[in-house]
Amino acid sequence: MGSSFGHLFRISTFGESHGGGVGVIVDGCPPRLPLDLEAIQAELDRRKPGQSKITTPRKEDDRVEILSGLLDGVTLGTPIAMVVRNKDQRPGDYTEMAVAFRPSHADATYQAKYGIQARSGGGRASARETIGRVAAGAIAKQLLAKAHGTEVIAWVRRIHTIEASIDPASVNLEAVEANIVRCPDAEAAERMIERIEAIGRDGDSCGGVIECVVRNPPVGLGMPVFDKLEADLAKAVHLSVWTRNANRTVIPAPPGPGPALGDQVIGWGQVFGTPAATGPPIGTFYLSAVTTRVDAARAVEARQVLIEVSLDRAHPADKALQLRRAVAAKAGVAGGTDDLEIAG
């Protein structure tokens, strides 16, 4: 199971969501680098759960322990091991996973691939795994700042359909940290928070877009063909943090008539109620291209896709909602879409 990333500066994350703890081993950090340990903790504090009304309610202190690789706060050039102990483990909340896989989670995939799974909270397939990435990133951030004067800032650009107006050239960390949604556009941030709370009251959730700017990066990062910088960033951040994954089985159906959705129906298929796609299908999904836009700054075409799921037989409302989410995520992977809206 791959849990490592990088070559010269290599990180290996470890631990399960409801196990004893999670952490990272950083190998390749040069010696004699003074580390600001409070800055590492500050980055973990930004990530930790339960810090505001719009985040997960799990309560964790997420205090980092550095086990090796330092002498009086200065790196030795040897592997740096960091661990965060889990305090709010609730394995009892996941007893149903012993008999049923959760839609839109990695439970079925883990079981099929390895014949075993960490049933408490998804194990490695949990956002809690990102603690190791944040801790390692905090060290890399200090190393880059010292060596090249590099600055890295990220913020929320969009929540659901609310888009913020942000100038990447002038945005600063103080503006990002000014509100709980971490959007430097104050007016948009207020509307984002209201939207998250409104959707949460309906028992649902919504996605968004995070934007990041790197100022003064080292020259020459990345290589041609398979090791392009964009490809490495995608592997390290976007494609490995479960932004669009699903384990609900979706079997493409032959082209045929679908509902009149948007401008053009570009695909449809059947939705099954079991990961193995056994038994009769319980519904049909349709993909329709509704808009096409061009980002002039990057000259990148992005297609917005509307997804409708029609259930053929009665299911509880929450099951239908889970299926819509799963199909949306599956379509995002299969169709390479940049924006997803769910209807039905």
C-alpha positions as CSV (number, residue, x, y, z in Angstrom):
1,M,0.0,0.0,0.0
2,G,1.6,3.3,-1.1
3,S,2.0,5.7,1.8
4,S,5.1,7.6,0.6
5,F,5.7,10.6,-1.7
6,G,8.8,12.4,-2.9
7,H,12.4,11.5,-3.7
8,L,15.0,14.0,-2.3
9,F,12.5,15.2,0.4
10,R,10.4,12.0,1.0
11,I,7.5,11.7,3.4
12,S,5.8,8.5,4.6
13,T,2.5,8.9,6.5
14,F,1.1,6.3,8.9
15,G,-1.8,5.6,11.2
16,E,-5.5,5.0,11.1
17,S,-8.3,7.4,11.8
18,H,-9.5,5.7,15.0
19,G,-6.2,3.9,15.9
20,G,-3.6,5.0,18.4
21,G,-2.4,7.9,16.4
22,V,-1.3,9.3,13.0
23,G,1.9,10.8,11.8
24,V,4.7,11.1,9.3
25,I,8.4,10.3,8.8
26,V,10.3,12.9,6.8
27,D,13.5,11.7,5.1
28,G,15.8,14.0,3.3
29,C,15.5,17.2,5.2
30,P,19.0,18.8,5.2
31,P,20.9,19.2,8.5
32,R,21.4,22.4,10.5
33,L,17.9,23.8,9.6
34,P,16.4,25.6,12.7
35,L,12.8,24.5,12.9
36,D,10.0,26.7,14.3
37,L,8.1,24.0,16.2
38,E,5.3,26.4,17.0
39,A,4.8,27.1,13.3
40,I,4.4,23.3,12.7
41,Q,1.8,23.2,15.5
42,A,0.0,26.3,14.1
43,E,-0.4,24.5,10.7
44,L,-1.9,21.5,12.5
45,D,-4.2,23.8,14.5
46,R,-5.6,25.1,11.2
47,R,-6.3,21.6,10.1
48,K,-7.7,20.1,13.3
49,P,-11.4,19.2,13.6
50,G,-14.0,20.8,15.9
51,Q,-12.5,24.3,15.5
52,S,-15.7,26.0,14.2
53,K,-19.4,25.3,13.6
54,I,-18.8,24.5,10.0
55,T,-16.3,21.7,10.5
56,T,-16.6,18.1,11.7
57,P,-17.6,17.9,15.3
58,R,-14.9,15.4,16.3
59,K,-12.8,16.9,19.1
60,E,-9.0,16.4,18.9
61,D,-6.1,18.5,20.3
62,D,-3.8,17.3,17.6
63,R,-0.7,18.1,19.5
64,V,2.4,17.0,17.6
65,E,5.2,15.0,19.2
66,I,8.6,15.0,17.4
67,L,10.3,11.8,18.1
68,S,13.6,12.0,16.2
69,G,15.7,14.1,13.8
70,L,16.2,17.2,15.9
71,L,18.8,18.5,18.4
72,D,17.8,21.6,20.3
73,G,15.3,22.5,17.6
74,V,17.8,22.1,14.7
75,T,17.6,19.3,12.1
76,L,20.2,16.5,12.2
77,G,19.7,15.4,8.6
78,T,18.3,12.1,9.8
79,P,14.7,11.0,9.5
80,I,12.2,13.3,11.4
81,A,9.4,11.3,12.9
82,M,6.3,13.1,14.1
83,V,3.1,11.7,15.6
84,V,-0.3,13.0,16.8
85,R,-2.1,10.8,19.2
86,N,-5.8,10.2,18.6
87,K,-7.9,11.1,21.7
88,D,-11.5,11.0,20.4
89,Q,-11.6,7.5,18.9
90,R,-15.1,6.1,18.6
91,P,-14.8,2.6,17.1
92,G,-18.3,1.9,18.4
93,D,-19.8,4.4,15.9
94,Y,-18.7,2.1,13.0
95,T,-19.9,-1.4,14.1
96,E,-22.3,-1.5,11.1
97,M,-19.3,-1.6,8.8
98,A,-18.8,-5.2,9.8
99,V,-21.9,-6.2,7.9
100,A,-22.5,-3.3,5.4
101,F,-20.2,-1.1,3.3
102,R,-20.8,2.6,3.3
103,P,-21.7,4.3,0.0
104,S,-19.1,6.8,-1.2
105,H,-16.4,5.4,1.0
106,A,-13.4,3.1,0.4
107,D,-14.7,0.2,2.5
108,A,-15.7,-2.1,-0.3
109,T,-12.5,-1.3,-2.3
110,Y,-10.2,-2.0,0.7
111,Q,-12.0,-5.3,1.3
112,A,-11.8,-6.4,-2.3
113,K,-8.2,-5.5,-2.7
114,Y,-6.7,-6.6,0.7
115,G,-9.2,-8.9,2.2
116,I,-9.2,-6.8,5.3
117,Q,-10.1,-3.2,6.3
118,A,-9.8,-0.9,9.3
119,R,-13.5,-0.7,10.1
120,S,-13.2,2.3,12.5
121,G,-13.7,5.5,10.4
122,G,-12.2,4.1,7.2
123,G,-8.6,3.7,8.5
124,R,-6.2,5.2,6.0
125,A,-9.0,6.4,3.8
126,S,-9.8,9.2,6.2
127,A,-9.1,12.9,6.1
128,R,-7.3,12.4,9.3
129,E,-4.4,10.9,7.3
130,T,-3.7,14.4,6.1
131,I,-2.2,15.3,9.5
132,G,1.1,13.7,8.4
133,R,1.0,15.7,5.1
134,V,0.4,19.0,7.0
135,A,3.2,18.4,9.5
136,A,5.7,17.5,6.7
137,G,4.5,20.4,4.6
138,A,5.1,22.7,7.6
139,I,8.8,21.6,7.5
140,A,9.0,21.9,3.8
141,K,7.5,25.4,4.0
142,Q,10.2,26.5,6.4
143,L,12.9,25.0,4.3
144,L,11.7,26.7,1.1
145,A,11.3,30.0,2.9
146,K,14.9,29.9,4.2
147,A,16.4,28.7,0.9
148,H,14.5,30.7,-1.7
149,G,12.2,33.1,0.1
150,T,9.2,31.0,-1.0
151,E,5.7,31.8,0.3
152,V,2.7,29.5,0.0
153,I,-0.8,30.7,0.6
154,A,-4.1,28.8,0.0
155,W,-7.7,29.9,0.5
156,V,-11.3,29.0,-0.3
157,R,-12.4,30.4,-3.6
158,R,-15.8,28.8,-3.9
159,I,-18.3,27.0,-1.7
160,H,-21.2,25.4,-3.6
161,T,-22.3,28.1,-6.1
162,I,-20.8,31.1,-4.2
163,E,-17.7,32.4,-5.9
164,A,-15.3,34.8,-4.2
165,S,-13.4,37.6,-6.0
166,I,-9.7,37.3,-5.0
167,D,-6.6,38.7,-6.4
168,P,-3.9,36.0,-6.1
169,A,-1.1,38.6,-6.5
170,S,-2.1,40.5,-3.4
171,V,-3.9,38.1,-1.1
172,N,-2.2,37.5,2.3
173,L,-2.5,35.1,5.2
174,E,-4.1,37.6,7.5
175,A,-7.1,38.0,5.2
176,V,-7.4,34.3,4.7
177,E,-7.5,33.7,8.5
178,A,-10.0,36.5,9.1
179,N,-13.0,34.1,9.1
180,I,-13.8,30.5,9.8
181,V,-14.3,29.6,6.1
182,R,-10.9,30.9,5.2
183,C,-12.0,33.0,2.3
184,P,-10.3,36.4,2.0
185,D,-13.3,37.9,0.3
186,A,-15.2,39.0,3.5
187,E,-18.6,39.5,1.8
188,A,-18.5,36.1,0.0
189,A,-17.3,34.4,3.2
190,E,-20.4,35.5,5.1
191,R,-22.6,34.0,2.4
192,M,-20.5,30.8,2.2
193,I,-21.0,30.3,6.0
194,E,-24.7,30.8,5.7
195,R,-24.9,28.4,2.8
196,I,-22.9,25.7,4.6
197,E,-25.2,26.0,7.6
198,A,-28.4,26.0,5.5
199,I,-27.3,22.8,3.6
200,G,-26.2,21.2,6.9
201,R,-29.7,21.8,8.4
202,D,-31.0,19.7,5.5
203,G,-28.7,16.8,6.5
204,D,-26.5,17.4,3.4
205,S,-23.1,18.8,2.6
206,C,-21.5,20.7,-0.2
207,G,-18.1,21.0,-1.9
208,G,-16.0,23.9,-3.1
209,V,-12.8,25.0,-4.7
210,I,-9.5,25.8,-3.0
211,E,-7.0,28.0,-4.7
212,C,-3.3,28.3,-3.9
213,V,-0.4,30.6,-4.9
214,V,3.3,29.9,-4.5
215,R,5.5,33.0,-4.6
216,N,9.2,32.8,-5.4
217,P,9.4,29.1,-6.1
218,P,12.7,27.5,-6.9
219,V,13.5,27.6,-10.6
220,G,13.4,24.3,-12.5
221,L,11.0,22.2,-10.5
222,G,9.5,19.3,-12.4
223,M,10.8,17.3,-15.4
224,P,9.4,16.5,-18.8
225,V,6.9,13.7,-19.6
226,F,5.8,11.8,-16.4
227,D,7.4,14.0,-13.7
228,K,5.9,17.4,-14.6
229,L,5.3,19.7,-11.7
230,E,1.6,19.7,-12.3
231,A,1.5,15.9,-12.2
232,D,3.4,15.8,-8.9
233,L,1.2,18.3,-7.3
234,A,-1.9,16.4,-8.5
235,K,-0.6,13.2,-7.0
236,A,0.5,14.8,-3.7
237,V,-2.6,16.9,-3.1
238,H,-5.6,16.8,-5.4
239,L,-6.0,13.2,-6.5
240,S,-4.9,11.6,-3.3
241,V,-7.1,13.4,-0.8
242,W,-10.3,11.8,-2.0
243,T,-11.7,14.9,-3.7
244,R,-13.6,12.8,-6.1
245,N,-13.8,9.1,-5.2
246,A,-16.7,6.7,-5.0
247,N,-17.1,3.0,-4.4
248,R,-20.7,2.7,-5.4
249,T,-20.7,0.5,-8.5
250,V,-21.8,2.4,-11.7
251,I,-22.1,0.3,-14.8
252,P,-22.2,2.3,-18.1
253,A,-25.3,1.5,-20.2
254,P,-25.4,1.5,-24.0
255,P,-26.2,4.9,-25.6
256,G,-29.9,5.6,-25.5
257,P,-32.6,8.2,-24.9
258,G,-32.3,10.0,-21.7
259,P,-34.2,12.9,-20.1
260,A,-34.0,16.4,-21.6
261,L,-31.3,17.7,-19.3
262,G,-29.4,20.9,-20.1
263,D,-28.0,21.2,-23.6
264,Q,-26.8,17.7,-24.3
265,V,-27.0,14.2,-22.6
266,I,-23.4,13.0,-22.8
267,G,-23.8,9.7,-21.0
268,W,-26.0,7.5,-18.8
269,G,-25.8,4.2,-16.9
270,Q,-27.3,2.1,-14.2
271,V,-26.9,2.4,-10.5
272,F,-26.7,-0.8,-8.4
273,G,-27.4,-1.2,-4.7
274,T,-24.3,-3.4,-4.0
275,P,-20.6,-2.9,-4.6
276,A,-20.5,-6.1,-6.7
277,A,-23.3,-4.8,-9.0
278,T,-25.4,-7.9,-8.2
279,G,-29.2,-8.0,-8.4
280,P,-31.4,-5.7,-10.4
281,P,-30.4,-2.1,-10.9
282,I,-32.0,0.4,-8.5
283,G,-31.8,3.4,-10.7
284,T,-30.4,5.3,-13.6
285,F,-28.0,8.2,-13.8
286,Y,-27.7,10.8,-16.6
287,L,-24.9,13.2,-17.4
288,S,-25.7,16.4,-19.2
289,A,-23.3,19.1,-20.3
290,V,-25.0,22.3,-19.3
291,T,-22.3,24.9,-19.6
292,T,-18.9,25.4,-21.1
293,R,-16.6,28.2,-19.9
294,V,-13.0,29.2,-20.5
295,D,-10.7,30.5,-17.8
296,A,-8.9,33.3,-19.7
297,A,-6.1,33.4,-17.2
298,R,-5.1,29.8,-17.8
299,A,-6.8,29.2,-21.1
300,V,-8.3,26.0,-19.7
301,E,-11.7,24.7,-20.8
302,A,-13.9,23.5,-17.9
303,R,-17.1,21.6,-18.4
304,Q,-19.9,21.8,-15.9
305,V,-22.0,18.7,-15.6
306,L,-25.4,18.2,-14.2
307,I,-26.2,14.8,-12.8
308,E,-29.7,13.4,-12.2
309,V,-30.3,10.1,-10.5
310,S,-33.7,8.5,-11.1
311,L,-34.5,5.7,-8.6
312,D,-36.6,2.9,-10.1
313,R,-37.9,1.6,-6.8
314,A,-38.5,3.0,-3.3
315,H,-35.6,3.8,-1.1
316,P,-35.3,5.8,2.0
317,A,-34.5,9.5,1.4
318,D,-31.1,9.2,2.9
319,K,-30.2,6.3,0.7
320,A,-31.2,8.2,-2.4
321,L,-29.0,11.1,-1.2
322,Q,-26.1,8.8,-0.7
323,L,-26.5,7.4,-4.2
324,R,-26.6,10.8,-5.8
325,R,-23.4,11.8,-4.0
326,A,-21.7,8.5,-5.0
327,V,-22.7,8.9,-8.7
328,A,-21.5,12.5,-8.7
329,A,-18.1,11.5,-7.4
330,K,-17.9,8.6,-9.9
331,A,-18.8,10.8,-12.8
332,G,-16.1,13.3,-11.6
333,V,-13.5,10.6,-11.9
334,A,-14.8,9.0,-15.1
335,G,-15.6,12.1,-17.0
336,G,-12.8,14.4,-15.9
337,T,-15.2,17.2,-15.0
338,D,-14.2,20.2,-13.1
339,D,-17.5,21.2,-11.6
340,L,-20.4,19.0,-10.5
341,E,-23.9,19.9,-9.7
342,I,-26.4,17.4,-8.4
343,A,-30.1,17.5,-9.2
344,G,-33.0,15.1,-8.5
